[in-house]
Amino acid sequence: VVELGPGKGTLANDILRTIAKIRPDLHKDISLHLIEVSPEMRKLQKETLCEKTIEEKEDKVISQYGNEIKWHESLRSVPKKFSLFVAHEFFDALPIHKFVRTKEGWREVLIDVDVESQEPKLRYIKSRNETPSCVLIDSSVEAGGLELCPQAGVISRQISERIVEFGGIGLIADYGGTTQTDSFRAFKRHKQVDPLECPGTADITADVNFSYLASKVSPDCAFFGPVTQSHFLHSTGITTRCQQLISGGEDESM
């Protein structure tokens, strides 16, 4: 199991717990690989996945379910084997390039210091000429604006090539659609704020362009979606699961 951007480790913990419960015969052969660059987040993930039963032997970390856990800074160091790749709200946090169409052609939207402001302040500006990033734009795009994330395309390609060569499946769950033009925004304390007013102190995000991700997938790898969260959850049995939880709560209250 490979998770990109695992947060506090809650989803990875749920995956291991579920597999241990429904297929204990397979569980012992599964290892967990987390793509995480932050030391602080790695510490939180270890606390979630290992709790009080943490065991470390010869640089090995073992989860409370008996699985070996390894951390990586990128996909490059993850073993090339049959894998389940999970990316939940990972791609929306990657840096984007923002473009606008002008009479002279595509220009990139850049961030600059506002020299006219009396206080330290940032502002958006349009590049005077085409930047090297403009080569990323497909000539067939007709929109007046566009957001692209090259890093997301690279990772999408890497995952698909691994699936083709070694087998597996990938699941991407994120905010987005098939065309992104102006979704760059920031959140602080659960409220939307100006991304330029709180640099370094707010969560910056941009909707994922699933059409762009699909265009980077290996032609030998099947790609499905995107579908809405509601469609996915109902297709995977959320109604039955809710009924089970309700029944369980009723039994406990009796």
N, C-alpha and C positions, 0 to 999 in steps of 0.2 A: 504494500500500500504506500503510495507516494502522495503527500499533500503539499501543495504550494501555498505559502502564506497561511499557516495553520492557526493564527490567532493565539488564543489561550490553550488550544489543544482539545477543545470540547468536542468538535466533530470527529476528530481522530479517535478520541476516547469512546464515542458512541459507536463508531464503526467496529472497533476491536471488541467492545462488549457484546454487540449484536452477533458478530461472527462466532465468538466464544460460546454464545448461547444456542445458536441454531445449527452451527457446524463445528462442534468441538474437535472433530476428527481432522479438520483442515487447519484449525487455528494455530497449532504448534509450528506449522511450516511457514507462517506469515511473519514478515518483518515490517516495521514501520519506518519510513524515511520522510523526514520533514525538511522542506526547503525554507530556511529561516536565517536571516543575516543578523538579527538583533539578539545580543546576549541576554537582554532583559526578557524578551519574549520567550527565548529558549528556556529560561529559568521557570517562567510561568507554565509553559507546556510540560516541563518535567514534573512540576507539582501536580498538574491535572492528571497526567497519564500514569504516574507512579504512586502518588499519594504517600502513605506511610510505609508502603511495602517496597519502596525503592531499593534496587539492588544494583550495585556497580562492581563489576569484576573485570579487570584487565581492559579498562576503557569501554566496557559494555554497560549500557543502561537497559534494564529489563522493566517492562510495564507491569502493572498489577495483574495483567492477564497472561503474563509469561512471554510476551513478544519482545524481541530485541528492537531497540529504538536507536536510530542514527540521525544526526543533523547534518545538513549540507547547505552550502551557500548558493549552489546552483544545481541544475540537473546533471551537469557534466560528471559529478562524482557519484551519482546514484547508480547502483548496479544495474546492468542491462539485462533484465529478466522480465518474465511475464508480470505485468503490473496493473494495478488500478490507480489511475491518476485522478486526483480530486483537486479542484481549484474553486473554492467558495469565496466569492468577493475578494479575489486576488487580482484579476486583470484590471479592475476599475481603479486600483491604487497605483498602477504603473504610469510613468510619465508619458505625456502625449505631445504631439506637434499640432498646432492649430493654424489653419490656413483660411484666407479669404480670397475670393476672386475679384480682381480689379480690371480696369480697361487694358492694363498692360500685361495681364496674366495673373497667375497665382502669386500671392505674397504671404509670407509666414508672419503670424502674430507673435511678437516677442515681448519680454518684460524688461523694463528699463527704469532707471531712477528718474523721478519727476523733478527736474531741475527748477521748475517754476514754483514748486511748493515751498512754503516757509518751513515746514516740518519734514522730516524724513518720510518719503512716500514713494511707492512704486506705481507704475502705470503701464498700460498696454500700448505698444506701437506696432505699426506695420513695417516690415522690411522694405527698404528702398528698391531692392532688386530681388530676384529669385535667390533663395538660399539653397544649399546642397540638399536640404530635406525635401525640397519641392519635387525631386525626382521620384518620391514615394507615391505621388498622386497619379492615379489611373487616368489616362487621357479621356476615358468615357464618362467621367464624373461630370454631372451637369449642375450640381448644387452650387450656391453662392458661397458656401463655407464648408469646412471639413475638419474633422479631428482624426488623427491617426496615431497609433502607438506601435512603432517598429518593433520594440521589445516583445510586445504581445504576439506579433506575427512570428518572430523567431522562436519563441517558446512553443507556440502552437505547432510549428513545423517540427521541432525537436520531439515533442510528445507523439505526434502522428508517425514519425519515422521509427520511433522505438516500438510503437504498437505494431507497425507493419513487420518489423524485423524479429521482434521477440514475443509478440502477442500481448493482448491486454485490452483495456477499455479506459476511456477518459470521460470525466464528467465536469463540465464547467457551469457553475451557477453564479450569475452576476446580473447587475443592472445593465441595461443596454437595449440594442435593437439592431437594425440592419443598416442604418445610416446615421452617423453622429455629426452634428454641425456646431452645436453650441451648448455643451453640457458640463464644461469645466466649472467646478464649484468647490466650496469648502464647508465643513461643519465643525462647530465648536460647542461643546456642552449641549449636544443634541439640537442645535439651532444652526440654520444656514447662515453663513457669513461671507463677506467679500474675501476671496482667496488672497488678495494683495494686502489686506489690512492686518492679517494675523500670520505672517510667514513663520513657519516652524512651530506654531502652537495650535494649528487646526488640522483636521484630517482633510486632505485634498483628494478629490475623486473626479472621474470623468466616465460617462457611460461607455460600455464596451461595444465596439463595432463588430458584431458577429459575422457580418458579411466579409469583413477584412480577415478575421480569423479563419473562416472557411476557405478563403482564397489562398491561404498559406499552408493548408493541410496537404499532406502528401496525396497525390492522385490515387495511390494504392490503398488509402485508408478511408473507410466509410465515415461520413459526417452527417449527423442528424440534428435538426433544429435550426434556429432556436424555437423553443416553445415557452409558453407562459409558466410561471411557477405553479399556478392553479392546475394547469393541464398535467404537469409532471407529477405533482403530489397525488392527484386523483388517480393517475395511471399506475402509481406505485402503491396504492392501497391506503391512502390516508383516511378514507371513510371507515374502513374496517378497523384501522388502528384506533380511531377516535371512539368507536363503539366498544372496543376492548377496554380502553381507559375508563370510559363512563361506567361500564359494567363492574370493573375493578373497584371504582370509587363507591358504587352502590353497595357492593358486598362488604366493604370495610365499614360502611356507616351502619350496617345492620347489627 
